[in-house]
Amino acid sequence: MNPTFIQDSLPFEEEATVFADLILPVPVPRLFTYRIPRVLSGLVKIGARVIVQFGKNRVITAIIAKLHTSPPSGYQAKYIMELLDEEPLVMPSQIELFRWMSEYYLCTIGEVMNVALPSGLKITSQSKVQYNPDFAYDQLLTEQENILLEEIKKHQALSYDEIGRLVEQANVPALIKSLVGKRAVILFEQVKERYKPKVVRKVRLTAAYEHDEALLNLLKNLEKQPKQQEVVMRYLSYIPVQNNPALNQKGLEKSVFAQEGERLDSSLKTLIKNQVFEQFEFTVSRFADLPNSPAAEVNLSVSQQKASRQIQDHFQDKEVVLLHGITGSGKTEVYIHLIKQALESGTQVLFLLPEIALTTQIVVRLRKVFGDEMGIYHSKFSDNERVEVWKGIIEGKFRFVVGVRSAIFLPFTDLGLIIVDEEHETSYKQYDPAPRYHARDVAVVMAYMHHAKVVLGSATPSLESYFHAQSVRYGLVEMFERYGAAALPEFILIDTKLEKKQRKMKNEFSSVLLDYMEHNLKHSEQTILFQNRRGYSPYIQCDECSWIAHCPNCDVSLTYHLKAAEMRCHYCGHKEPVPRTCPNCGSPKVKTMGFGTEKIEDELHLIFPEARVQRMDMDTTRAKNAYQQIIQDFENEQIDILVGTQMISKGLDFDKVSVVGIFDADRMIHFPEFRASERAFQMITQVSGRAGRRAGKPGKVLIQTHNPHQELLRWVIENDYRRMYDTEIVEREQYGYPPFTRLIKLIVKHAERDVSQRAAQALAQKLLDELGQSRILGPEPPLVERVRNQFLFEVLIKLEREKINFKAAKTFIQEKVTDILTDKTLKNVQIVVDVDCM
């Protein structure tokens, strides 16, 4: 396929008047108008993908957003180079959602498209060099140019990389440029679509051997070729064509014969060559090997039935219902009941989860009920797997999808229900790149567009959602008892300050926690330990001169990772080996300070050498199936102690967990951020909810703290969400924070600190002049002032929900941001706009 030649052959008559407005995946705030060639007239549809040339050399994928007959003003419309889809892959409702997101989150529609489409639906282009058949050798070529031209003629076309391997010259681009100038070669873009269906190679008997007599003769003739005879016998053991010749059409995967080694595989090749077998390819689903089982019945308890009825009652006059159910109350069973009702009514369902850590257990549970009707969509899946789900929804294969935040972009056409589980989770917020959206909030807008209903579920709802429920904007359903007579865990506060005084602490472990863990090990019970900081140690320090290892690109200390024997920056990824002596004073007294999950795991191996310890954090779950494997091992009781970060706090359900230990609770509670109390309450409550989920076996939650008398810990122990909410909501109203205001954070970046500060001050002043002092905070440097060698300053805008036109205010803010970006005295300044910042 050569799009350049397609373009050259297009008609350029003025009567060709059909145009398409396209969404291009570029950060430019507009659509681009292209002309539709006559050969494609009548074939293009809104939502289909096309290939277009953008700029001089760039070839990209675009989406048709509008068809019309008005030529663009100010520029000559280029032709669409190629149509990729006969039927649209992006629905009109999706394009409407893209537009809304670009307006609400102050980004471009192209940025939304770029995040929305899985990479497998976007086109890659690669520059290639081709011999020019019109070249007449009337210009003198160098020896190197002659050699290269002959290679290009021999191969028809070569990429830059291929030329680099063939030609012994450092400056390949200069050589190609010279050949282009002499008109000896032509440059073009070879365009490839990334998605490829999963194909399995199969074999089957040729028609001549489908019947009994022919098969008997074949086996007799192969008596002197025992390996070939074995191949035929193996095929018949899987596909008994002698009983039913029609089975032969399905064939058998070639991999079955490779299992016995090369010799059997070689015999199969001989039989294919002799036309006993024929080879063919079969397209299969990438989800064929996911756990599946016959449909399982879900029996709701009395309280679950009541909750389900109340949700349905609220749906009569409310679009959104908040399901506030304590940990272990059985919210998942209520979700399943609602999903079944929605699917029976003929509509589609989207079930959002905050992290892929949750999908492993829940997918298995949901598959038992919904089987192959359910699709799964998350970032650990390959591009091809995500494209398969995308196309499966359009084709009607998947009417129910479980996914993480990016699943809101899937091409639903008849959405009836959206469930957002653990709706309070910060994982639903995208921070980079734009759009910096919150999936929960987008889900509510998306449901409105589809005339669908939304259930927001959580044991610890966000203050915003609970406020909307109290204001009767959302329906509210509450479940305050655990499913199956399981009791809430007992809390034990451990005063680490006192333990240190009494010298009872063993590194980071209190004597009380160690006693309970030892008891658990003796009685074959499991333990979960929570520390919301990965790595071995947050930083390394010299005992003599107090030197601390810092990242050269960011204003943060480097985290020490023991197993990798290196120090890492968790902001930019910079890595360094661990110094044997202090680089500042030369002292060998360099030691680790503080502790992360890796250090806890390491110490547990020393304290309990017989225990089976596993760590679950970002470092141990990078591989595709790592989450699944760890959770499966823990579920199968192959792990005694699971150490992890916040990913162990979310929705996991293990019968044998009777002790949960929480480290460093004080750091969460006193974090310098207005949501600190809310988030600490949510985190501690959620982690605590993993304990004692078995009837008749209440769990223990041990919280290590320097101050056991903190009010927030009392709210957690008493499971008093309402007290936390009532206290926090008063402060939020008093100081003008959500849900009473909307926050927009403007982050100004530049490689020079003074330029970044000047730009931030100029921006803040422009905003102050119109919005007033009370609505503008800053500019101030954030906690981490420099990231990736860019100095940051933040301006926080607080806009009242009731007193101000939010849309008009955002338009004004965008104008002032543009003023700074186009100021020639502030070159290379970047400004990140984060609407509804967390």
Secondary structure, 3 states (H helix, E strand, C coil): CCHHHHHHCCCCCCCCCCEEEEECCCCCCCCEEEECCHHHCCCCCCCCEEEEEECCCEEEEEEEEEEECCCCCCCCCCECCEECCCCCCCCHHHHHHHHHHHHHCCCCHHHHHHHHCCHHHCEEEEEEEEECCCCCCCCCCCHHHHHHHHHHHHHCEEEHHHHHHHCCCCCHHHHHHHHHHCCCEEEEEEEEECCCCEEEEEEEECHHHCCHHHHHHHHHHCCCCHHHHHHHHHHHHHCCCCCCHHHHHHCEECHHHHCCCHHHHHHHHHHHHCCCEEEEEEEECCCCCCCCCCCCCCCCCHHHHHHHHHHHHHCCCCCEEEEEECCCCCHHHHHHHHHHHHHHCCCEEEEECCCHHHHHHHHHHHHHHHHHHEEEECCCCCHHHHHHHHHHHHCCCCCEEEECHHHHHCCCCCEEEEEEECCCCHHHECCCCCCCCEHHHHHHHHHHHHCCEEEEEECCCCHHHHHHHHCCCCEEEEECCCHHHCCCCEEEEEEHHHHHHCCCCECCECHHHHHHHHHHHHCCCEEEEECCCCCCECEEEECCCCCECECCCCCCECEEECCCCEEECCCCCCEEECCCCCCCCCCCCEEEECCCHHHHHHHHHHHCCCCCEEEECCCCCCCCCHHHHHHHHHHCCCCCEEEECHHHHCCCCCCCEEEEEECCHHHHHCCCCCCHHHHHHHHHHHHHCCCCCECCECCEEEEEECCCCCHHHHHHHCCCHHHHHHHHHHHHHHHCCCCCEEEEEEEEEECCHHHHHHHHHHHHHHHHHHHCHHHEEEEECCCCCEECCEEEEEEEEEEECCCCCHHHHHHHHHHHHHHHHCCCCCCCCEEEEEECCC
